[in-house]
């Protein structure tokens, strides 16, 4: 059973399904909370993220790589030509994986080892080829994005309004990689594209046409 702790602002029960999750948005009052042992501290208020036309929701369950997961958190990012969702996939351990959703397309990614030295944004021009994790990837796109909102439980602190630059790569066997530059920190994610039925999802939102 998931650990539930009272929100330090309103007293509402906030679930923490896994020990890997330290941050949460209270679904009742919108407080951004950090978990310290069995206590929650408020980091301020954020606007509650509204549902969009997505079949996914916090609490949706599925299977990937032969392991079951539950979606516990959501990040909504926006860029000049639209937006997308990133859902945290909780496998019940300290691993990190994300299900990205954009206009009906889906992908799953996990953190990868950063190259050394880390290339600069100026070096990462579209069409250039780089070695990431002993495989060669080509830069396909660069885009600036902003965090539009967050919901649920997440493994790291993120606030609406935070900006980032993402560099997207295509790799062998249909795989992809993304280098994310944000707030003085760089992260690498490596993954694959797939169809939603591949994840055998359940507890989806009821939408017309689904």
C-alpha positions in Angstrom: 0.0 0.0 0.0 1.3 3.5 -0.9 2.6 5.7 1.8 0.2 8.6 2.4 1.3 11.7 4.3 -0.8 14.8 5.3 -0.2 18.0 3.2 1.5 20.5 5.5 -0.8 23.3 4.1 -4.3 21.7 4.0 -4.0 18.3 5.7 -5.1 16.4 2.6 -3.7 12.9 2.1 -0.9 12.9 -0.4 0.2 9.4 -1.7 3.9 8.5 -2.2 3.8 5.1 -4.0 7.6 4.6 -4.1 10.6 5.6 -2.1 12.1 7.1 -5.2 9.5 10.0 -5.1 10.3 13.0 -3.0 8.2 15.8 -4.6 4.5 16.1 -5.0 1.8 18.6 -5.8 -1.1 18.4 -3.4 -4.2 17.5 -5.4 -6.4 19.5 -3.0 -4.7 22.8 -2.5 -1.9 22.9 -5.1 1.0 23.1 -2.7 4.4 22.0 -4.0 5.6 19.6 -1.3 8.9 17.9 -0.5 9.0 14.7 1.5 11.5 14.6 4.4 11.2 11.1 6.0 7.6 11.0 7.1 7.0 14.7 7.0 6.0 17.1 4.1 7.2 20.6 3.8 5.6 23.2 1.5 7.7 24.9 -1.2 4.8 27.2 -2.2 1.7 27.1 -4.4 1.4 26.1 -8.0 -1.7 26.2 -10.2 -3.4 22.8 -10.5 -2.7 21.2 -13.9 -5.9 20.7 -15.9 -6.7 17.5 -17.8 -6.2 17.6 -21.6 -7.4 15.3 -24.3 -5.2 12.4 -23.2 -6.3 8.8 -22.3 -3.6 8.7 -19.7 -4.0 9.9 -16.1 -2.2 9.6 -12.8 -2.9 6.0 -11.6 -2.9 4.5 -15.1 -1.1 1.2 -15.1 0.8 -0.8 -17.7 3.7 -3.1 -18.5 7.1 -2.3 -20.2 10.1 -4.6 -20.6 8.3 -7.3 -18.7 7.7 -5.2 -15.7 4.6 -3.5 -14.3 4.4 0.2 -13.7 2.0 2.9 -12.6 2.0 6.6 -13.7 2.5 8.7 -10.6 3.4 12.2 -12.0 2.9 14.4 -15.0 4.9 17.3 -16.5 3.3 19.4 -19.1 5.8 21.2 -21.4 5.1 23.8 -24.1 7.2 25.1 -27.0 6.6 27.4 -29.9 4.6 24.8 -32.0 2.6 23.0 -29.3 3.0 21.0 -26.1 3.5 17.5 -24.8 3.1 15.4 -21.6 5.8 13.5 -19.7 4.5 10.9 -17.3 6.7 9.4 -14.6 6.6 5.6 -14.7 7.0 4.1 -11.2 8.2 0.5 -11.4 8.3 0.2 -7.6 12.0 0.8 -7.2 14.5 3.7 -7.5 14.7 3.4 -11.3 13.6 6.4 -13.5 11.6 6.1 -16.7 9.3 8.5 -18.6 6.4 8.0 -21.0 6.2 10.9 -23.3 3.0 11.7 -25.2 2.6 14.2 -28.0 -0.3 14.4 -30.4 -1.0 10.7 -30.2 2.7 9.6 -30.4 4.3 7.8 -27.5 7.9 7.0 -26.4 9.5 5.6 -23.3 13.0 6.8 -22.2 15.4 6.3 -19.3 18.4 8.3 -18.1 21.6 7.5 -20.0 25.3 8.2 -19.2 26.3 11.7 -20.3 29.2 11.9 -22.9 32.5 13.3 -21.7 33.0 16.1 -22.4 29.4 17.2 -22.7 28.9 18.9 -26.0 27.7 22.5 -26.0 24.5 23.7 -27.6 26.6 25.6 -30.1 28.2 22.3 -31.2 25.0 20.4 -31.4 23.9 21.5 -34.8 21.2 19.7 -36.7 22.8 17.0 -38.9 25.9 16.5 -36.7 26.6 13.0 -35.4 27.6 12.1 -31.8 28.5 9.0 -29.9 26.1 8.4 -27.0 26.5 5.2 -25.0 28.8 3.6 -27.6 26.2 4.2 -30.3 26.1 6.9 -33.0 23.2 9.4 -33.0 22.4 12.2 -35.3 20.9 15.6 -34.2 17.5 16.0 -35.7 16.0 19.0 -33.8 16.6 21.6 -31.1 13.8 23.4 -29.3 13.2 25.7 -26.3 10.4 24.6 -23.9 8.9 25.8 -20.7 7.2 23.8 -18.0 3.5 24.7 -18.2 2.4 22.7 -15.2 3.1 19.6 -13.0 0.9 17.1 -11.1 1.3 14.1 -8.9 4.5 12.8 -7.5 8.0 13.3 -9.1 11.5 12.2 -8.4 13.0 15.7 -8.6 12.0 19.3 -8.1 10.5 21.1 -11.0 8.4 24.2 -11.1 6.1 25.8 -13.7 7.9 28.4 -15.7 11.2 26.6 -15.7 12.8 26.7 -19.2 15.0 24.2 -20.9 16.5 23.4 -24.3 16.1 19.9 -25.7 18.3 18.4 -28.4 16.7 15.4 -30.1 18.7 12.6 -31.7 17.8 9.7 -33.9 19.8 6.5 -33.5 20.0 2.9 -34.6 17.2 0.4 -34.6 14.5 3.1 -34.2 15.9 4.4 -31.0 16.3 8.1 -30.0 18.1 10.2 -27.4 17.4 13.6 -25.9 19.9 15.9 -24.3 18.1 18.4 -21.9 19.8 21.6 -20.8 18.0 23.2 -17.9 19.0 25.4 -14.9 22.7 24.7 -15.2 22.1 20.9 -15.4 22.3 18.6 -18.4 20.5 15.2 -18.6 20.6 12.5 -21.2 17.6 10.3 -21.9 17.6 7.3 -24.3 14.6 5.4 -25.4 12.3 4.1 -28.1 9.0 5.0 -29.9 6.0 2.7 -29.5 2.3 2.4 -29.7 0.1 2.8 -26.7 -1.3 -0.8 -27.0 2.3 -2.0 -26.6 2.1 -1.0 -23.0 -1.1 -2.9 -22.2 -2.4 0.1 -20.3 -5.4 0.0 -17.9 -7.2 2.5 -15.7 -7.2 5.0 -18.6 -9.4 8.1 -18.7 -12.8 7.6 -20.5 -12.8 9.7 -23.6 -15.1 9.8 -26.6 -13.8 7.4 -29.3 -11.8 5.3 -26.8 
